[in-house]
Amino acid sequence: MPPLSTRRLETWIDPELLFLGGPARAPHGFWLDAGSAAPSGWSWLGLGVPAEPDFSRIECGAPAADVGPFPGGWVGWLSYEAGAAAAGAPVARSEPSAVWLHVERFVAVDHAARALWLYAPEDELASFAAEVDGWREVGLGSPPFPLPPAGEVIARDSPERYAALIEDCRSAIRAGDAYQLCLTTRFEITASALDPVASYLHLRRAQPSHHGGFIRSGAWALASASPEQFLHLGGGTVRTHPIKGTRPRGHDAETDRAAAAELVSSEKERAENVMIVDLMRNDLQRVCVPGTVAAESLLAIESYPSVHQLVSTISGRLMPGTTIGDVVDAAFPAGSMTGAPKLSAMTILHRFERGPRGVYAGCFGWVGADGSADLAMVIRSIVFHPGGAYVGAGGGITWLSDAAAEVAEVAVKARAPLAALGAALPPGW
């Protein structure tokens, strides 16, 4: 598509107001959100048109945006089953494997400079500026968004069943079929009165994250407070930031420091993180120049409102001619959501989990027309569909896993997304 034109708005407007006045009311709208009080980074919000892009034809290239990294292109998501099936694993039947919006009219938010930029085709820039001004006026008049009662939450697995599956995972590891398995489960909410916008506003306030987001296309919507960047592509380089290792925040400064220290010193969590680093390095070597794939950082602590996370960073220089589709084929689903070896892990988990993951454990974000991209993992998220909504949660199982601790970790991860629906964990969880 031809390059888009840009214009800076003269005054700062809270992105939430623009979202409420425009994309939140549209059948196909999005907000890729760096957080409610982000001191830096970029957010993007706007409208799109449903599309089916062929990423195998989009060669990874140097960023071409005039302002910020996203020059326009596509915003959307890929489901876990789409990647697992492409990798040769058995999958359960799931909802649409991908949702993408073609995006040419959007607002780019530079949080560090507190500046707003309009992106649109040159001959549409003036009309888009007027439209965005209308979003502001409508947003200012938007009422509060209380959460309606969500109805009953149905767990795919009881805590006892999940604990038994952990032992099944350990048996598979003892047999040599895997050395790490990311075991997940699902919490379903069947209600017709759910409000994706209200839930997202509550979620982002409770769980601000650098890779949050809201994407709606027709009857489907994703509301995410994801802390995990899956793939960043730009300037001929690919980076991934796998998360493995979680601890709940402490109740005061002393217990909070102790929780972080215990996480970073945990033999089990450190081993799990390094296993996934090795897996991701192997994935990226399929599309990178030999000798360029390396771990930029290992076992760093990132802290969020409810949890501490153990995060590593791996990067590599892409081989000439590599396409977006090549990178996705090499790395998706992310090793942090499968386990290792990847194909064996996905095959085992298909048998244990007994149902689809859907959008959860997939990825979402933007792909630029210039071949750049920024995709996050779909975790800490709510997926809305015509019959209600669901929240997925899980954790990495190794031989050293303790079943009670793993069950508690699932509860920690699911609690905030369920609360943003006005719901609570089922009894026992």
KESEFI-937557 format. One record per residue (C-alpha): residue in three letters; y, z, x. Coordinates in Angstrom, 1 decimal, padded with zeros to 4 digits. Layout:
! residues N
<zami=Ala; yy=Y; zz=Z; xx=X>
...
! end
This chain:
! residues 429
<zami=Met; yy=000.0; zz=000.0; xx=000.0>
<zami=Pro; yy=003.6; zz=-000.6; xx=001.3>
<zami=Pro; yy=005.4; zz=002.4; xx=002.9>
<zami=Leu; yy=007.1; zz=004.7; xx=000.5>
<zami=Ser; yy=010.8; zz=005.5; xx=000.7>
<zami=Thr; yy=012.1; zz=009.1; xx=001.0>
<zami=Arg; yy=015.2; zz=011.0; xx=-000.1>
<zami=Arg; yy=016.1; zz=014.7; xx=000.6>
<zami=Leu; yy=017.2; zz=016.8; xx=-002.4>
<zami=Glu; yy=020.5; zz=018.5; xx=-001.8>
<zami=Thr; yy=019.3; zz=022.0; xx=-003.0>
<zami=Trp; yy=016.2; zz=024.0; xx=-002.7>
<zami=Ile; yy=014.2; zz=024.4; xx=-005.9>
<zami=Asp; yy=011.2; zz=026.8; xx=-006.2>
<zami=Pro; yy=008.2; zz=024.4; xx=-006.2>
<zami=Glu; yy=006.6; zz=026.4; xx=-009.0>
<zami=Leu; yy=009.4; zz=025.4; xx=-011.3>
<zami=Leu; yy=008.9; zz=021.8; xx=-010.5>
<zami=Phe; yy=005.2; zz=022.1; xx=-011.0>
<zami=Leu; yy=005.6; zz=023.8; xx=-014.4>
<zami=Gly; yy=008.0; zz=021.1; xx=-015.5>
<zami=Gly; yy=006.0; zz=018.1; xx=-014.4>
<zami=Pro; yy=002.5; zz=018.0; xx=-012.9>
<zami=Ala; yy=001.3; zz=021.0; xx=-014.8>
<zami=Arg; yy=002.0; zz=019.1; xx=-018.1>
<zami=Ala; yy=000.5; zz=015.8; xx=-017.0>
<zami=Pro; yy=-003.0; zz=014.6; xx=-017.6>
<zami=His; yy=-003.3; zz=013.6; xx=-014.0>
<zami=Gly; yy=-001.2; zz=015.9; xx=-011.8>
<zami=Phe; yy=-001.5; zz=017.9; xx=-008.6>
<zami=Trp; yy=000.0; zz=020.6; xx=-006.4>
<zami=Leu; yy=-001.4; zz=021.1; xx=-002.9>
<zami=Asp; yy=000.1; zz=024.5; xx=-002.2>
<zami=Ala; yy=000.8; zz=026.2; xx=001.1>
<zami=Gly; yy=001.4; zz=029.5; xx=-000.7>
<zami=Ser; yy=003.8; zz=031.4; xx=-002.8>
<zami=Ala; yy=005.8; zz=032.7; xx=000.1>
<zami=Ala; yy=004.8; zz=030.4; xx=002.9>
<zami=Pro; yy=007.0; zz=030.7; xx=006.0>
<zami=Ser; yy=005.9; zz=027.3; xx=007.3>
<zami=Gly; yy=003.7; zz=024.3; xx=006.5>
<zami=Trp; yy=004.0; zz=021.7; xx=003.8>
<zami=Ser; yy=003.1; zz=021.5; xx=000.1>
<zami=Trp; yy=003.0; zz=018.4; xx=-002.1>
<zami=Leu; yy=003.2; zz=018.1; xx=-005.9>
<zami=Gly; yy=003.3; zz=015.1; xx=-008.2>
<zami=Leu; yy=001.5; zz=012.7; xx=-010.5>
<zami=Gly; yy=-001.2; zz=010.2; xx=-009.9>
<zami=Val; yy=-003.4; zz=007.5; xx=-011.4>
<zami=Pro; yy=-007.2; zz=007.8; xx=-011.5>
<zami=Ala; yy=-008.7; zz=005.7; xx=-008.7>
<zami=Glu; yy=-011.9; zz=005.0; xx=-006.8>
<zami=Pro; yy=-010.8; zz=004.5; xx=-003.2>
<zami=Asp; yy=-013.2; zz=003.0; xx=-000.6>
<zami=Phe; yy=-012.7; zz=005.3; xx=002.4>
<zami=Ser; yy=-015.1; zz=003.2; xx=004.4>
<zami=Arg; yy=-012.3; zz=000.6; xx=004.7>
<zami=Ile; yy=-009.5; zz=003.0; xx=005.8>
<zami=Glu; yy=-009.4; zz=003.3; xx=009.5>
<zami=Cys; yy=-008.2; zz=006.6; xx=011.0>
<zami=Gly; yy=-004.8; zz=006.2; xx=012.5>
<zami=Ala; yy=-001.6; zz=007.8; xx=013.7>
<zami=Pro; yy=000.5; zz=009.5; xx=011.0>
<zami=Ala; yy=003.0; zz=007.1; xx=009.5>
<zami=Ala; yy=004.9; zz=009.4; xx=007.1>
<zami=Asp; yy=008.7; zz=009.6; xx=007.5>
<zami=Val; yy=008.8; zz=013.2; xx=006.5>
<zami=Gly; yy=005.8; zz=015.6; xx=006.8>
<zami=Pro; yy=002.2; zz=014.5; xx=007.4>
<zami=Phe; yy=001.3; zz=012.9; xx=004.0>
<zami=Pro; yy=002.7; zz=009.4; xx=003.5>
<zami=Gly; yy=001.2; zz=008.9; xx=000.1>
<zami=Gly; yy=-002.3; zz=007.7; xx=-000.7>
<zami=Trp; yy=-004.9; zz=009.8; xx=-002.6>
<zami=Val; yy=-005.3; zz=013.3; xx=-003.8>
<zami=Gly; yy=-008.6; zz=014.6; xx=-005.1>
<zami=Trp; yy=-012.0; zz=016.1; xx=-004.4>
<zami=Leu; yy=-015.6; zz=015.4; xx=-003.5>
<zami=Ser; yy=-018.4; zz=017.4; xx=-005.0>
<zami=Tyr; yy=-021.1; zz=019.1; xx=-002.8>
<zami=Glu; yy=-023.8; zz=016.9; xx=-004.4>
<zami=Ala; yy=-022.0; zz=013.8; xx=-003.4>
<zami=Gly; yy=-022.2; zz=014.7; xx=000.3>
<zami=Ala; yy=-025.7; zz=016.3; xx=000.1>
<zami=Ala; yy=-027.2; zz=013.2; xx=-001.6>
<zami=Ala; yy=-025.5; zz=010.9; xx=001.0>
<zami=Ala; yy=-027.1; zz=013.0; xx=003.8>
<zami=Gly; yy=-030.5; zz=012.5; xx=002.3>
<zami=Ala; yy=-031.0; zz=015.9; xx=000.7>
<zami=Pro; yy=-032.4; zz=016.5; xx=-002.8>
<zami=Val; yy=-029.7; zz=017.4; xx=-005.4>
<zami=Ala; yy=-029.4; zz=018.7; xx=-008.9>
<zami=Arg; yy=-027.7; zz=016.7; xx=-011.5>
<zami=Ser; yy=-024.0; zz=017.5; xx=-011.5>
<zami=Glu; yy=-020.6; zz=016.5; xx=-012.9>
<zami=Pro; yy=-018.7; zz=013.5; xx=-011.6>
<zami=Ser; yy=-019.3; zz=013.3; xx=-007.9>
<zami=Ala; yy=-015.6; zz=012.6; xx=-007.0>
<zami=Val; yy=-012.2; zz=012.7; xx=-008.6>
<zami=Trp; yy=-009.3; zz=010.9; xx=-006.9>
<zami=Leu; yy=-005.7; zz=010.1; xx=-007.9>
<zami=His; yy=-003.7; zz=007.3; xx=-006.4>
<zami=Val; yy=-000.4; zz=008.9; xx=-005.5>
<zami=Glu; yy=002.9; zz=007.1; xx=-004.9>
<zami=Arg; yy=005.5; zz=009.4; xx=-006.5>
<zami=Phe; yy=005.5; zz=013.0; xx=-005.3>
<zami=Val; yy=007.7; zz=015.8; xx=-003.9>
<zami=Ala; yy=007.0; zz=017.0; xx=-000.3>
<zami=Val; yy=008.0; zz=020.6; xx=000.4>
<zami=Asp; yy=008.9; zz=021.7; xx=004.0>
<zami=His; yy=008.6; zz=025.4; xx=003.8>
<zami=Ala; yy=010.0; zz=026.2; xx=007.3>
<zami=Ala; yy=013.2; zz=024.2; xx=006.6>
<zami=Arg; yy=013.2; zz=025.1; xx=002.8>
<zami=Ala; yy=013.7; zz=021.4; xx=002.1>
<zami=Leu; yy=012.4; zz=019.1; xx=-000.6>
<zami=Trp; yy=011.8; zz=015.4; xx=-000.1>
<zami=Leu; yy=011.1; zz=012.8; xx=-002.7>
<zami=Tyr; yy=008.6; zz=010.1; xx=-002.0>
<zami=Ala; yy=008.4; zz=006.9; xx=-004.2>
<zami=Pro; yy=008.6; zz=003.1; xx=-003.8>
<zami=Glu; yy=012.1; zz=002.0; xx=-002.9>
<zami=Asp; yy=012.9; zz=000.5; xx=-006.4>
<zami=Glu; yy=011.6; zz=003.7; xx=-008.1>
<zami=Leu; yy=013.3; zz=006.3; xx=-006.0>
<zami=Ala; yy=016.4; zz=006.7; xx=-008.2>
<zami=Ser; yy=014.3; zz=007.0; xx=-011.4>
<zami=Phe; yy=011.9; zz=009.5; xx=-009.7>
<zami=Ala; yy=014.9; zz=011.6; xx=-008.7>
<zami=Ala; yy=016.0; zz=011.8; xx=-012.3>
<zami=Glu; yy=012.5; zz=012.6; xx=-013.4>
<zami=Val; yy=012.2; zz=015.5; xx=-010.9>
<zami=Asp; yy=015.6; zz=016.9; xx=-012.0>
<zami=Gly; yy=014.0; zz=016.9; xx=-015.5>
<zami=Trp; yy=011.0; zz=018.8; xx=-014.2>
<zami=Arg; yy=013.4; zz=021.5; xx=-012.9>
<zami=Glu; yy=015.1; zz=021.9; xx=-016.3>
<zami=Val; yy=011.8; zz=022.1; xx=-018.1>
<zami=Gly; yy=010.4; zz=024.5; xx=-015.5>
<zami=Leu; yy=013.4; zz=026.8; xx=-015.9>
<zami=Gly; yy=012.6; zz=027.1; xx=-019.6>
<zami=Ser; yy=008.9; zz=027.6; xx=-019.2>
<zami=Pro; yy=007.6; zz=030.9; xx=-020.8>
<zami=Pro; yy=005.4; zz=033.4; xx=-019.0>
<zami=Phe; yy=001.8; zz=032.4; xx=-018.8>
<zami=Pro; yy=-000.4; zz=035.3; xx=-020.0>
<zami=Leu; yy=-004.1; zz=035.0; xx=-019.5>
<zami=Pro; yy=-006.1; zz=034.6; xx=-022.7>
<zami=Pro; yy=-009.4; zz=036.5; xx=-023.0>
<zami=Ala; yy=-011.9; zz=034.5; xx=-021.0>
<zami=Gly; yy=-015.0; zz=035.4; xx=-022.9>
<zami=Glu; yy=-018.4; zz=036.3; xx=-021.5>
<zami=Val; yy=-019.3; zz=035.6; xx=-017.9>
<zami=Ile; yy=-022.8; zz=034.5; xx=-017.3>
<zami=Ala; yy=-024.3; zz=034.8; xx=-013.8>
<zami=Arg; yy=-026.8; zz=032.2; xx=-012.7>
<zami=Asp; yy=-028.5; zz=035.0; xx=-010.8>
<zami=Ser; yy=-028.6; zz=038.7; xx=-011.2>
<zami=Pro; yy=-027.9; zz=040.8; xx=-008.1>
<zami=Glu; yy=-031.6; zz=041.6; xx=-007.9>
<zami=Arg; yy=-032.5; zz=037.9; xx=-008.1>
<zami=Tyr; yy=-029.9; zz=037.0; xx=-005.4>
<zami=Ala; yy=-031.2; zz=039.8; xx=-003.2>
<zami=Ala; yy=-034.8; zz=038.4; xx=-003.6>
<zami=Leu; yy=-033.5; zz=034.9; xx=-002.6>
<zami=Ile; yy=-032.0; zz=036.4; xx=000.5>
<zami=Glu; yy=-035.5; zz=037.6; xx=001.5>
<zami=Asp; yy=-036.7; zz=034.1; xx=000.7>
<zami=Cys; yy=-034.1; zz=032.7; xx=003.1>
<zami=Arg; yy=-035.2; zz=035.2; xx=005.8>
<zami=Ser; yy=-038.8; zz=034.0; xx=005.3>
<zami=Ala; yy=-037.7; zz=030.4; xx=005.8>
<zami=Ile; yy=-035.9; zz=031.4; xx=008.9>
<zami=Arg; yy=-038.9; zz=033.4; xx=010.2>
<zami=Ala; yy=-041.0; zz=030.3; xx=009.6>
<zami=Gly; yy=-038.7; zz=028.2; xx=011.8>
<zami=Asp; yy=-037.5; zz=026.0; xx=008.9>
<zami=Ala; yy=-033.8; zz=027.0; xx=009.4>
<zami=Tyr; yy=-031.8; zz=029.5; xx=011.5>
<zami=Gln; yy=-029.0; zz=030.0; xx=009.0>
<zami=Leu; yy=-028.7; zz=029.3; xx=005.2>
<zami=Cys; yy=-025.6; zz=029.4; xx=003.1>
<zami=Leu; yy=-027.0; zz=030.8; xx=-000.2>
<zami=Thr; yy=-024.7; zz=030.4; xx=-003.2>
<zami=Thr; yy=-024.7; zz=031.3; xx=-006.9>
<zami=Arg; yy=-022.5; zz=030.6; xx=-009.9>
<zami=Phe; yy=-020.6; zz=032.5; xx=-012.6>
<zami=Glu; yy=-020.1; zz=030.6; xx=-015.8>
<zami=Ile; yy=-017.4; zz=031.2; xx=-018.4>
<zami=Thr; yy=-017.9; zz=029.4; xx=-021.8>
<zami=Ala; yy=-014.6; zz=029.4; xx=-023.7>
<zami=Ser; yy=-012.4; zz=026.8; xx=-025.2>
<zami=Ala; yy=-009.1; zz=028.6; xx=-024.8>
<zami=Leu; yy=-009.0; zz=028.6; xx=-021.0>
<zami=Asp; yy=-005.6; zz=027.6; xx=-019.4>
<zami=Pro; yy=-006.0; zz=026.0; xx=-016.0>
<zami=Val; yy=-002.3; zz=026.3; xx=-015.2>
<zami=Ala; yy=-002.0; zz=030.0; xx=-016.2>
<zami=Ser; yy=-005.2; zz=030.8; xx=-014.1>
<zami=Tyr; yy=-003.8; zz=028.9; xx=-011.1>
<zami=Leu; yy=-000.5; zz=030.8; xx=-011.3>
<zami=His; yy=-002.3; zz=034.1; xx=-011.4>
<zami=Leu; yy=-004.7; zz=033.1; xx=-008.6>
<zami=Arg; yy=-002.0; zz=031.9; xx=-006.2>
<zami=Arg; yy=000.0; zz=035.1; xx=-006.7>
<zami=Ala; yy=-003.0; zz=037.4; xx=-006.1>
<zami=Gln; yy=-004.5; zz=035.3; xx=-003.3>
<zami=Pro; yy=-001.9; zz=033.2; xx=-001.5>
<zami=Ser; yy=-003.4; zz=030.8; xx=001.0>
<zami=His; yy=-002.4; zz=028.0; xx=003.3>
<zami=His; yy=-004.7; zz=025.5; xx=001.5>
<zami=Gly; yy=-004.4; zz=026.5; xx=-002.1>
<zami=Gly; yy=-004.2; zz=023.8; xx=-004.7>
<zami=Phe; yy=-004.3; zz=022.6; xx=-008.3>
<zami=Ile; yy=-005.6; zz=019.2; xx=-009.3>
<zami=Arg; yy=-006.2; zz=018.0; xx=-012.8>
<zami=Ser; yy=-007.6; zz=014.7; xx=-014.0>
<zami=Gly; yy=-008.3; zz=014.5; xx=-017.7>
<zami=Ala; yy=-010.7; zz=017.2; xx=-018.8>
<zami=Trp; yy=-011.4; zz=018.4; xx=-015.3>
<zami=Ala; yy=-009.3; zz=020.7; xx=-013.1>
<zami=Leu; yy=-009.6; zz=022.6; xx=-009.9>
<zami=Ala; yy=-007.6; zz=025.8; xx=-009.1>
<zami=Ser; yy=-008.1; zz=026.9; xx=-005.6>
<zami=Ala; yy=-007.0; zz=029.6; xx=-003.2>
<zami=Ser; yy=-009.1; zz=028.2; xx=-000.3>
<zami=Pro; yy=-008.5; zz=029.8; xx=003.1>
<zami=Glu; yy=-010.7; zz=027.2; xx=004.9>
<zami=Gln; yy=-009.4; zz=023.9; xx=006.3>
<zami=Phe; yy=-012.4; zz=021.5; xx=006.5>
<zami=Leu; yy=-011.0; zz=018.4; xx=008.1>
<zami=His; yy=-007.7; zz=017.5; xx=009.6>
<zami=Leu; yy=-007.3; zz=013.9; xx=010.8>
<zami=Gly; yy=-004.2; zz=012.5; xx=012.5>
<zami=Gly; yy=-003.2; zz=010.9; xx=015.8>
<zami=Gly; yy=-006.7; zz=009.9; xx=016.7>
<zami=Thr; yy=-008.0; zz=013.6; xx=016.6>
<zami=Val; yy=-010.2; zz=015.4; xx=014.1>
<zami=Arg; yy=-010.2; zz=019.2; xx=013.7>
<zami=Thr; yy=-012.3; zz=021.5; xx=011.6>
<zami=His; yy=-011.9; zz=025.3; xx=011.1>
<zami=Pro; yy=-015.2; zz=026.8; xx=009.8>
<zami=Ile; yy=-015.2; zz=030.3; xx=008.4>
<zami=Lys; yy=-018.2; zz=032.4; xx=008.8>
<zami=Gly; yy=-017.9; zz=036.2; xx=008.5>
<zami=Thr; yy=-016.1; zz=038.2; xx=005.8>
<zami=Arg; yy=-015.1; zz=041.8; xx=005.3>
<zami=Pro; yy=-013.0; zz=043.3; xx=002.4>
<zami=Arg; yy=-009.6; zz=044.6; xx=003.4>
<zami=Gly; yy=-009.3; zz=048.4; xx=003.8>
<zami=His; yy=-007.5; zz=050.7; xx=001.5>
<zami=Asp; yy=-005.0; zz=051.8; xx=004.1>
<zami=Ala; yy=-003.8; zz=050.7; xx=007.6>
<zami=Glu; yy=-006.5; zz=052.7; xx=009.4>
<zami=Thr; yy=-009.5; zz=051.5; xx=007.3>
<zami=Asp; yy=-008.1; zz=048.0; xx=007.3>
<zami=Arg; yy=-008.0; zz=047.9; xx=011.2>
<zami=Ala; yy=-011.5; zz=049.3; xx=011.2>
<zami=Ala; yy=-012.8; zz=046.6; xx=008.9>
<zami=Ala; yy=-011.3; zz=043.9; xx=011.1>
<zami=Ala; yy=-012.7; zz=045.5; xx=014.2>
<zami=Glu; yy=-016.2; zz=045.8; xx=012.7>
<zami=Leu; yy=-016.2; zz=042.2; xx=011.6>
<zami=Val; yy=-015.3; zz=040.8; xx=015.0>
<zami=Ser; yy=-017.8; zz=043.0; xx=016.7>
<zami=Ser; yy=-020.7; zz=042.4; xx=014.3>
<zami=Glu; yy=-023.7; zz=040.8; xx=016.1>
<zami=Lys; yy=-024.8; zz=039.1; xx=012.9>
<zami=Glu; yy=-021.4; zz=037.6; xx=012.0>
<zami=Arg; yy=-020.7; zz=036.5; xx=015.5>
<zami=Ala; yy=-024.1; zz=034.8; xx=015.7>
<zami=Glu; yy=-023.6; zz=033.1; xx=012.3>
<zami=Asn; yy=-020.2; zz=031.8; xx=013.3>
<zami=Val; yy=-021.4; zz=030.4; xx=016.6>
<zami=Met; yy=-024.3; zz=028.7; xx=014.9>
<zami=Ile; yy=-022.0; zz=026.8; xx=012.6>
<zami=Val; yy=-019.7; zz=026.0; xx=015.5>
<zami=Asp; yy=-022.6; zz=024.3; xx=017.2>
<zami=Leu; yy=-023.5; zz=022.4; xx=014.1>
<zami=Met; yy=-020.0; zz=021.2; xx=013.5>
<zami=Arg; yy=-019.7; zz=020.1; xx=017.2>
<zami=Asn; yy=-022.9; zz=018.1; xx=016.7>
<zami=Asp; yy=-021.5; zz=016.5; xx=013.5>
<zami=Leu; yy=-018.2; zz=015.5; xx=015.1>
<zami=Gln; yy=-019.9; zz=014.1; xx=018.2>
<zami=Arg; yy=-021.2; zz=011.3; xx=015.9>
<zami=Val; yy=-017.7; zz=009.9; xx=015.5>
<zami=Cys; yy=-015.9; zz=011.2; xx=018.6>
<zami=Val; yy=-015.5; zz=009.9; xx=022.2>
<zami=Pro; yy=-018.3; zz=011.5; xx=024.3>
<zami=Gly; yy=-017.1; zz=014.6; xx=026.1>
<zami=Thr; yy=-014.1; zz=015.2; xx=023.9>
<zami=Val; yy=-015.6; zz=017.6; xx=021.3>
<zami=Ala; yy=-014.8; zz=021.2; xx=022.1>
<zami=Ala; yy=-014.2; zz=024.6; xx=020.6>
<zami=Glu; yy=-010.4; zz=025.3; xx=020.7>
<zami=Ser; yy=-010.9; zz=028.8; xx=019.6>
<zami=Leu; yy=-013.8; zz=031.1; xx=018.8>
<zami=Leu; yy=-014.2; zz=034.1; xx=016.5>
<zami=Ala; yy=-010.5; zz=034.5; xx=015.5>
<zami=Ile; yy=-009.6; zz=036.9; xx=012.7>
<zami=Glu; yy=-007.6; zz=035.6; xx=009.8>
<zami=Ser; yy=-006.5; zz=038.1; xx=007.2>
<zami=Tyr; yy=-005.8; zz=037.4; xx=003.5>
<zami=Pro; yy=-004.9; zz=039.8; xx=000.6>
<zami=Ser; yy=-008.5; zz=040.8; xx=-000.2>
<zami=Val; yy=-010.5; zz=039.8; xx=002.9>
<zami=His; yy=-010.6; zz=039.4; xx=006.7>
<zami=Gln; yy=-012.3; zz=036.2; xx=007.9>
<zami=Leu; yy=-013.9; zz=035.1; xx=011.2>
<zami=Val; yy=-012.7; zz=031.6; xx=012.0>
<zami=Ser; yy=-013.3; zz=029.1; xx=014.8>
<zami=Thr; yy=-011.7; zz=025.7; xx=015.6>
<zami=Ile; yy=-013.4; zz=022.6; xx=016.8>
<zami=Ser; yy=-011.7; zz=019.3; xx=017.7>
<zami=Gly; yy=-012.5; zz=015.9; xx=019.1>
<zami=Arg; yy=-010.9; zz=012.5; xx=019.9>
<zami=Leu; yy=-012.1; zz=009.9; xx=017.4>
<zami=Met; yy=-013.7; zz=006.7; xx=018.7>
<zami=Pro; yy=-011.6; zz=003.5; xx=018.1>
<zami=Gly; yy=-012.3; zz=001.9; xx=014.7>
<zami=Thr; yy=-013.5; zz=005.1; xx=013.0>
<zami=Thr; yy=-012.8; zz=005.2; xx=009.3>
<zami=Ile; yy=-012.2; zz=008.1; xx=006.9>
<zami=Gly; yy=-015.6; zz=007.3; xx=005.4>
<zami=Asp; yy=-017.3; zz=007.6; xx=008.8>
<zami=Val; yy=-015.9; zz=011.1; xx=009.4>
<zami=Val; yy=-016.9; zz=012.2; xx=005.9>
<zami=Asp; yy=-020.4; zz=010.9; xx=006.3>
<zami=Ala; yy=-020.7; zz=012.7; xx=009.7>
<zami=Ala; yy=-019.4; zz=016.1; xx=008.6>
<zami=Phe; yy=-019.7; zz=016.5; xx=004.9>
<zami=Pro; yy=-021.0; zz=018.8; xx=003.4>
<zami=Ala; yy=-019.5; zz=021.2; xx=005.8>
<zami=Gly; yy=-021.9; zz=023.2; xx=007.9>
<zami=Ser; yy=-020.3; zz=026.4; xx=006.9>
<zami=Met; yy=-021.5; zz=025.7; xx=003.3>
<zami=Thr; yy=-025.0; zz=024.5; xx=004.2>
<zami=Gly; yy=-026.5; zz=026.3; xx=007.2>
<zami=Ala; yy=-028.4; zz=024.8; xx=010.0>
<zami=Pro; yy=-030.2; zz=022.5; xx=010.7>
<zami=Lys; yy=-028.2; zz=020.9; xx=008.0>
<zami=Leu; yy=-030.7; zz=018.6; xx=006.2>
<zami=Ser; yy=-033.4; zz=021.2; xx=006.3>
<zami=Ala; yy=-031.0; zz=023.9; xx=005.1>
<zami=Met; yy=-029.8; zz=021.8; xx=002.1>
<zami=Thr; yy=-033.4; zz=021.0; xx=001.2>
<zami=Ile; yy=-034.4; zz=024.6; xx=001.2>
<zami=Leu; yy=-031.3; zz=025.7; xx=-000.7>
<zami=His; yy=-031.9; zz=023.1; xx=-003.4>
<zami=Arg; yy=-035.2; zz=024.8; xx=-004.1>
<zami=Phe; yy=-033.8; zz=028.3; xx=-004.0>
<zami=Glu; yy=-030.5; zz=027.8; xx=-006.0>
<zami=Arg; yy=-032.1; zz=026.0; xx=-008.9>
<zami=Gly; yy=-028.9; zz=024.3; xx=-010.1>
<zami=Pro; yy=-025.9; zz=022.3; xx=-009.0>
<zami=Arg; yy=-023.0; zz=023.6; xx=-006.9>
<zami=Gly; yy=-020.7; zz=020.9; xx=-008.3>
<zami=Val; yy=-017.1; zz=020.9; xx=-007.0>
<zami=Tyr; yy=-017.7; zz=024.3; xx=-005.4>
<zami=Ala; yy=-018.8; zz=023.9; xx=-001.8>
<zami=Gly; yy=-017.3; zz=020.4; xx=-001.8>
<zami=Cys; yy=-013.8; zz=019.5; xx=-000.4>
<zami=Phe; yy=-010.4; zz=018.7; xx=-001.8>
<zami=Gly; yy=-007.0; zz=017.6; xx=-000.5>
<zami=Trp; yy=-005.3; zz=014.4; xx=000.5>
<zami=Val; yy=-006.1; zz=011.2; xx=002.3>
<zami=Gly; yy=-003.2; zz=009.2; xx=003.5>
<zami=Ala; yy=-002.9; zz=005.4; xx=003.3>
<zami=Asp; yy=-002.3; zz=005.5; xx=007.1>
<zami=Gly; yy=-005.8; zz=007.0; xx=007.7>
<zami=Ser; yy=-004.6; zz=010.6; xx=008.1>
<zami=Ala; yy=-006.2; zz=013.3; xx=006.0>
<zami=Asp; yy=-006.2; zz=017.1; xx=005.3>
<zami=Leu; yy=-009.2; zz=018.4; xx=003.3>
<zami=Ala; yy=-010.0; zz=022.0; xx=002.5>
<zami=Met; yy=-013.3; zz=023.6; xx=001.4>
<zami=Val; yy=-013.7; zz=024.3; xx=-002.3>
<zami=Ile; yy=-014.2; zz=028.1; xx=-002.0>
<zami=Arg; yy=-012.3; zz=031.0; xx=-003.7>
<zami=Ser; yy=-011.8; zz=028.5; xx=-006.6>
<zami=Ile; yy=-012.2; zz=027.9; xx=-010.3>
<zami=Val; yy=-013.5; zz=024.6; xx=-011.7>
<zami=Phe; yy=-012.5; zz=023.8; xx=-015.3>
<zami=His; yy=-014.6; zz=021.3; xx=-017.3>
<zami=Pro; yy=-014.8; zz=020.4; xx=-021.0>
<zami=Gly; yy=-017.1; zz=023.3; xx=-021.8>
<zami=Gly; yy=-015.4; zz=026.1; xx=-020.0>
<zami=Ala; yy=-015.1; zz=027.0; xx=-016.3>
<zami=Tyr; yy=-017.2; zz=028.2; xx=-013.4>
<zami=Val; yy=-016.7; zz=030.1; xx=-010.1>
<zami=Gly; yy=-019.1; zz=029.7; xx=-007.2>
<zami=Ala; yy=-019.6; zz=032.2; xx=-004.4>
<zami=Gly; yy=-022.1; zz=032.7; xx=-001.6>
<zami=Gly; yy=-022.6; zz=033.7; xx=002.0>
<zami=Gly; yy=-024.4; zz=032.8; xx=005.2>
<zami=Ile; yy=-027.9; zz=034.3; xx=005.6>
<zami=Thr; yy=-029.4; zz=034.9; xx=009.0>
<zami=Trp; yy=-032.5; zz=036.9; xx=010.1>
<zami=Leu; yy=-030.1; zz=039.9; xx=010.6>
<zami=Ser; yy=-028.8; zz=039.8; xx=007.0>
<zami=Asp; yy=-028.8; zz=042.9; xx=004.9>
<zami=Ala; yy=-029.4; zz=042.1; xx=001.3>
<zami=Ala; yy=-027.1; zz=044.8; xx=-000.2>
<zami=Ala; yy=-024.3; zz=043.8; xx=002.1>
<zami=Glu; yy=-024.7; zz=040.1; xx=001.2>
<zami=Val; yy=-024.7; zz=040.8; xx=-002.5>
<zami=Ala; yy=-021.5; zz=042.9; xx=-002.1>
<zami=Glu; yy=-019.9; zz=040.0; xx=-000.2>
<zami=Val; yy=-020.6; zz=037.6; xx=-003.1>
<zami=Ala; yy=-018.9; zz=040.0; xx=-005.4>
<zami=Val; yy=-015.8; zz=040.3; xx=-003.1>
<zami=Lys; yy=-015.5; zz=036.5; xx=-003.0>
<zami=Ala; yy=-015.9; zz=035.9; xx=-006.8>
<zami=Arg; yy=-013.8; zz=038.8; xx=-008.1>
<zami=Ala; yy=-010.3; zz=037.2; xx=-007.6>
<zami=Pro; yy=-011.1; zz=033.8; xx=-009.1>
<zami=Leu; yy=-012.7; zz=035.5; xx=-012.1>
<zami=Ala; yy=-009.7; zz=037.8; xx=-012.5>
<zami=Ala; yy=-007.5; zz=034.8; xx=-012.6>
<zami=Leu; yy=-009.5; zz=033.7; xx=-015.7>
<zami=Gly; yy=-008.9; zz=037.2; xx=-017.3>
<zami=Ala; yy=-012.6; zz=037.9; xx=-016.6>
<zami=Ala; yy=-014.7; zz=040.4; xx=-014.6>
<zami=Leu; yy=-017.9; zz=040.2; xx=-012.8>
<zami=Pro; yy=-021.0; zz=040.8; xx=-015.0>
<zami=Pro; yy=-022.6; zz=044.3; xx=-014.9>
<zami=Gly; yy=-024.5; zz=045.0; xx=-011.7>
<zami=Trp; yy=-022.3; zz=042.7; xx=-009.6>
! end
